[in-house]
Amino acid sequence: MRYSLATLAIFLLTTTGLGAVEIPDSGLVRIRLDQDNAVISIDGTVQSTDRKGNAPTKHVWFILPMAQGVHTLTLSKAGYRPIEQSVTVGPKEVATVDVSFQPETAGNSSSAISFDSTKFAEVHVFSDPAGAKLRLDDAKQTIELPAQLTLAGGEHTLEVSSTGYEELTQQLMLNSGEIISLRFLLRENQPFPISAEELGLEFQTEIPLIDEKVADKLRQQFYGFAETFAIIPLTQGIIARLIVGEDSKYEANALIIAGVGLTGGSYLLGRILSSRKRSQIIQHNERAAQENLLAKKYNQDINRIIREKNAEAIDDWEQKNRRRGRVEILNK
């Protein structure tokens, strides 16, 4: 059966996982793993993401641009035998590595790819509390603890975190062939301040005082009524008394009398009502001052109780975490 060049090219692209990716002048290396959460290092540098920002994933090509020449590829995963292989990359070439991990408990001491254990360090990582998450060398993925890591010699960063605890970071300088065990003693997050509501307490609200000027405004309001009555009916009556004849004296006098009565009544009523209002305000303010004094003392007692409870919570937290927030080296 014959195939066209175009058909053959499509077949090669789809089976290699490169698709329409342009191969740079320096070349590429593509790696396919049969396990998740593996650590890939090239020439001693951990590669946490590929050229597309993807983390190493089972059965998915992990593609990286690579300079021309010979490179050392190392792969490790907790519970499996570490792997090392030399990879040669030519100009505009794609070097392919298909990896199969073997469990450490397997009788066969060899892996799918040859491995020199003397070039690696073995790191056992534990956490208290157990089940914390480990991030290695800024990788996107995390590893649940406890875990056994096989790492290339050199400097590594271990970040351990757990919900409700402060994150703890440790820098490691590993030597090839070294075996080390670490335990991360995480410190609990500092407790949040206790509120009155959590203690079943409630602050009392102070009663606002009333300004006595309210009574003055009421008096001024009635004085304004008096001025209106003095201007309109009283003035009209006086003018009518002076201008109209004898036939209209009665009506003019009635206007004058009404104006005088309304004006005087407004002044008098304004003084009476404002005086009563002032008395009510004074009584209210005296009663409010007494109740506010009791409320202020009650609120001070609540604040004292809250301070004592928070101090107890901080003391308890410090006692429980006095020797935490550090990394123990169990053996070296």
C-alpha positions as CSV (number, residue, x, y, z in Angstrom):
1,M,0.0,0.0,0.0
2,R,1.4,3.4,-0.9
3,Y,1.0,6.6,1.0
4,S,1.6,10.2,-0.2
5,L,4.3,12.3,1.5
6,A,1.6,14.5,3.0
7,T,-0.2,11.5,4.6
8,L,3.1,10.2,5.9
9,A,3.9,13.6,7.4
10,I,0.5,13.8,9.2
11,F,1.0,10.3,10.6
12,L,4.4,11.2,12.0
13,L,3.2,14.4,13.6
14,T,0.2,12.9,15.3
15,T,2.1,9.8,16.6
16,T,5.0,11.8,17.9
17,G,2.9,14.3,19.8
18,L,4.6,17.3,18.1
19,G,1.7,18.3,16.0
20,A,2.5,21.5,14.0
21,V,5.1,22.6,16.6
22,E,8.1,24.2,14.8
23,I,11.4,22.6,15.8
24,P,13.9,25.3,16.9
25,D,17.5,25.3,15.5
26,S,18.7,24.1,18.9
27,G,16.4,21.0,18.8
28,L,13.9,19.4,21.2
29,V,13.7,16.6,23.7
30,R,10.3,14.9,24.3
31,I,9.7,12.6,27.3
32,R,6.8,10.3,27.9
33,L,6.2,8.9,31.4
34,D,4.1,6.0,32.6
35,Q,3.6,7.6,36.0
36,D,2.3,10.9,37.4
37,N,4.1,13.2,39.8
38,A,7.6,12.3,38.5
39,V,10.5,14.7,38.9
40,I,12.4,15.5,35.7
41,S,15.9,17.0,35.8
42,I,18.1,17.9,32.9
43,D,21.8,18.5,33.7
44,G,20.9,18.8,37.4
45,T,18.1,21.4,36.9
46,V,14.5,20.3,37.7
47,Q,12.1,21.0,34.9
48,S,8.7,21.6,36.5
49,T,6.9,22.6,33.3
50,D,7.4,22.1,29.6
51,R,7.4,24.7,26.8
52,K,3.6,25.0,27.1
53,G,3.6,25.4,30.9
54,N,2.3,21.9,31.5
55,A,3.6,19.7,34.4
56,P,4.9,16.2,33.8
57,T,1.7,14.0,33.3
58,K,1.3,10.3,32.7
59,H,1.2,9.3,29.0
60,V,1.5,12.9,27.8
61,W,4.5,14.1,25.9
62,F,6.7,16.5,28.0
63,I,8.5,18.6,25.3
64,L,11.4,21.0,26.0
65,P,13.7,23.0,23.8
66,M,17.2,21.8,24.2
67,A,20.7,23.1,23.2
68,Q,22.7,21.0,20.9
69,G,25.0,18.4,22.5
70,V,24.9,15.7,25.1
71,H,22.7,16.1,28.2
72,T,22.0,14.1,31.3
73,L,18.4,13.3,31.9
74,T,17.4,12.1,35.4
75,L,13.9,11.0,36.5
76,S,12.6,10.1,39.9
77,K,9.3,9.3,41.6
78,A,8.7,8.3,45.2
79,G,8.4,4.5,45.5
80,Y,10.1,3.8,42.2
81,R,13.7,3.3,41.1
82,P,15.3,6.5,39.8
83,I,16.4,6.7,36.2
84,E,19.3,8.4,34.4
85,Q,20.1,8.5,30.7
86,S,22.3,10.5,28.4
87,V,20.4,12.3,25.6
88,T,22.1,13.7,22.5
89,V,20.3,16.6,20.7
90,G,21.4,17.6,17.2
91,P,20.4,20.8,15.3
92,K,16.7,20.8,14.5
93,E,16.4,17.3,15.8
94,V,13.9,15.8,18.3
95,A,15.4,13.4,20.9
96,T,12.7,11.0,22.2
97,V,12.7,9.3,25.7
98,D,10.0,6.8,26.6
99,V,10.2,6.1,30.3
100,S,8.9,3.1,32.3
101,F,9.4,3.2,36.1
102,Q,9.9,0.1,38.1
103,P,8.8,-0.1,41.8
104,E,11.7,-0.2,44.3
105,T,10.3,-3.4,45.7
106,A,10.8,-5.2,42.4
107,G,13.3,-8.0,42.3
108,N,14.9,-6.7,39.2
109,S,17.5,-4.1,40.2
110,S,17.6,-2.5,36.7
111,S,15.1,0.0,35.4
112,A,13.9,0.5,31.8
113,I,16.8,3.0,31.5
114,S,20.2,2.6,33.2
115,F,20.7,4.5,36.5
116,D,23.7,5.4,38.5
117,S,22.5,5.8,42.1
118,T,25.8,7.3,43.3
119,K,24.9,10.5,41.5
120,F,21.7,11.0,43.5
121,A,20.7,11.7,47.1
122,E,17.8,9.9,48.9
123,V,15.6,12.2,50.9
124,H,12.8,10.9,53.2
125,V,10.4,13.6,54.1
126,F,7.8,13.4,57.0
127,S,5.4,16.0,58.4
128,D,3.6,16.7,61.6
129,P,0.7,16.8,61.1
130,A,0.8,13.9,58.6
131,G,-0.6,14.4,55.1
132,A,0.9,17.8,54.5
133,K,1.8,18.9,50.9
134,L,5.3,19.2,49.6
135,R,6.3,21.5,46.8
136,L,9.8,20.8,45.4
137,D,11.8,23.4,43.7
138,D,8.8,25.7,42.8
139,A,7.1,22.8,40.9
140,K,3.4,23.4,40.2
141,Q,2.4,19.9,41.5
142,T,2.6,18.9,45.2
143,I,3.5,15.6,46.8
144,E,1.6,14.3,49.8
145,L,3.8,13.4,52.8
146,P,5.4,11.2,54.0
147,A,7.3,10.6,50.8
148,Q,10.7,9.3,49.6
149,L,12.5,11.5,47.0
150,T,15.5,10.7,44.8
151,L,17.1,14.0,43.9
152,A,20.2,15.0,42.0
153,G,23.0,16.4,44.1
154,G,23.0,20.1,44.6
155,E,20.6,22.7,46.1
156,H,16.9,22.1,46.5
157,T,14.0,24.0,48.0
158,L,11.3,22.1,50.0
159,E,8.1,24.0,50.9
160,V,5.6,22.1,53.1
161,S,2.1,23.4,53.8
162,S,-1.1,22.1,55.4
163,T,-4.5,23.7,56.0
164,G,-4.6,25.6,59.3
165,Y,-0.8,25.7,59.6
166,E,2.0,28.1,58.6
167,E,4.0,27.2,55.5
168,L,7.5,26.0,56.3
169,T,10.5,26.2,53.8
170,Q,13.8,24.4,54.0
171,Q,16.8,24.8,51.7
172,L,18.8,21.6,51.2
173,M,22.3,21.2,49.8
174,L,22.6,17.5,48.9
175,N,25.6,15.5,48.1
176,S,25.5,12.5,45.7
177,G,24.9,9.3,47.5
178,E,23.6,11.0,50.6
179,I,20.7,9.7,52.5
180,I,18.8,12.1,54.8
181,S,15.5,12.1,56.7
182,L,13.6,15.2,57.5
183,R,10.5,16.0,59.6
184,F,8.7,19.3,59.1
185,L,7.1,20.4,62.4
186,L,4.4,22.8,61.2
187,R,3.2,25.5,63.4
188,E,-0.5,26.2,63.7
189,N,-1.8,29.5,62.4
190,Q,-2.1,32.1,65.1
191,P,-5.7,32.2,66.4
192,F,-8.0,35.0,65.3
193,P,-9.1,37.5,68.0
194,I,-12.1,36.4,69.9
195,S,-15.2,38.6,69.5
196,A,-17.9,39.5,72.0
197,E,-20.4,37.5,70.0
198,E,-18.3,34.3,70.3
199,L,-18.5,34.7,74.1
200,G,-22.2,35.3,74.0
201,L,-21.8,38.9,75.1
202,E,-23.2,42.1,73.6
203,F,-22.0,45.7,73.9
204,Q,-24.6,48.2,75.2
205,T,-25.3,51.2,73.0
206,E,-25.1,54.6,74.7
207,I,-28.1,56.9,74.5
208,P,-27.4,60.1,72.6
209,L,-27.9,63.4,74.4
210,I,-30.2,66.1,73.1
211,D,-29.0,69.6,72.6
212,E,-30.9,72.3,74.6
213,K,-30.8,74.5,71.5
214,V,-33.8,72.4,70.3
215,A,-36.0,74.4,72.8
216,D,-34.6,77.7,71.6
217,K,-35.5,76.8,68.0
218,L,-39.0,76.0,69.1
219,R,-39.3,79.4,70.8
220,Q,-38.0,81.2,67.8
221,Q,-40.5,79.3,65.6
222,F,-43.4,80.8,67.6
223,Y,-41.8,84.2,67.7
224,G,-41.8,84.0,63.9
225,F,-45.6,83.3,64.1
226,A,-46.0,86.4,66.3
227,E,-44.2,88.6,63.8
228,T,-46.4,87.3,61.0
229,F,-49.6,88.0,63.0
230,A,-48.3,91.5,63.9
231,I,-47.6,92.3,60.2
232,I,-50.7,91.0,58.6
233,P,-53.9,91.4,60.7
234,L,-52.6,94.1,63.0
235,T,-51.1,96.2,60.2
236,Q,-54.3,95.8,58.1
237,G,-56.5,96.9,61.0
238,I,-54.4,100.0,61.7
239,I,-54.4,101.0,58.1
240,A,-58.1,100.4,57.8
241,R,-58.7,102.4,61.0
242,L,-56.9,105.4,59.5
243,I,-58.4,105.3,56.0
244,V,-61.9,104.0,56.2
245,G,-64.9,105.9,57.4
246,E,-67.0,105.4,60.5
247,D,-68.9,102.6,58.8
248,S,-65.9,100.3,58.8
249,K,-64.5,101.1,62.3
250,Y,-65.8,97.9,63.7
251,E,-64.1,95.7,61.2
252,A,-60.8,97.6,61.5
253,N,-60.9,97.4,65.3
254,A,-61.6,93.7,65.0
255,L,-58.4,93.2,62.9
256,I,-56.4,95.2,65.3
257,I,-57.7,93.2,68.3
258,A,-57.1,89.9,66.5
259,G,-53.6,90.9,65.5
260,V,-52.7,91.9,69.0
261,G,-54.2,88.7,70.4
262,L,-52.5,86.4,68.0
263,T,-49.1,88.2,68.4
264,G,-49.2,88.2,72.1
265,G,-50.5,84.6,72.2
266,S,-47.7,83.4,69.9
267,Y,-45.0,85.0,72.0
268,L,-46.6,83.5,75.2
269,L,-47.1,80.1,73.7
270,G,-43.6,80.0,72.4
271,R,-42.1,80.8,75.8
272,I,-44.3,78.1,77.5
273,L,-43.7,75.4,75.0
274,S,-39.9,76.1,74.8
275,S,-39.6,76.1,78.5
276,R,-41.5,72.7,78.7
277,K,-39.3,71.3,75.9
278,R,-36.1,72.5,77.7
279,S,-37.3,70.8,80.9
280,Q,-37.9,67.5,79.0
281,I,-34.5,67.7,77.4
282,I,-32.8,68.2,80.7
283,Q,-34.6,65.3,82.2
284,H,-33.7,63.1,79.2
285,N,-30.1,64.1,79.3
286,E,-29.8,63.4,83.1
287,R,-31.4,60.0,82.7
288,A,-29.3,59.2,79.6
289,A,-26.1,60.3,81.4
290,Q,-26.7,57.8,84.2
291,E,-27.6,55.0,81.9
292,N,-24.6,55.8,79.7
293,L,-22.3,55.6,82.7
294,L,-23.5,52.1,83.5
295,A,-23.3,51.1,79.8
296,K,-19.7,52.4,79.6
297,K,-18.7,50.4,82.7
298,Y,-20.4,47.3,81.3
299,N,-18.6,47.7,77.9
300,Q,-15.3,48.1,79.7
301,D,-15.9,44.8,81.5
302,I,-16.7,43.1,78.2
303,N,-13.4,44.5,76.7
304,R,-11.5,43.3,79.7
305,I,-13.0,39.8,79.4
306,I,-12.2,39.7,75.6
307,R,-8.5,40.8,76.3
308,E,-8.2,38.1,78.9
309,K,-9.6,35.4,76.6
310,N,-7.4,36.5,73.7
311,A,-4.4,36.5,76.0
312,E,-5.2,32.9,77.1
313,A,-5.7,31.8,73.5
314,I,-2.3,33.3,72.5
315,D,-0.6,31.7,75.5
316,D,-2.1,28.3,74.7
317,W,-1.1,28.7,71.0
318,E,2.5,29.6,72.1
319,Q,2.7,26.6,74.4
320,K,1.5,24.1,71.8
321,N,3.8,25.5,69.1
322,R,6.8,26.4,71.2
323,R,9.0,23.8,69.5
324,R,7.3,23.9,66.1
325,G,7.8,25.9,63.0
326,R,11.1,24.1,62.3
327,V,12.7,21.1,60.5
328,E,14.2,18.2,62.3
329,I,17.0,16.2,60.7
330,L,16.3,12.7,61.9
331,N,19.5,11.1,60.5
332,K,22.2,12.2,58.1
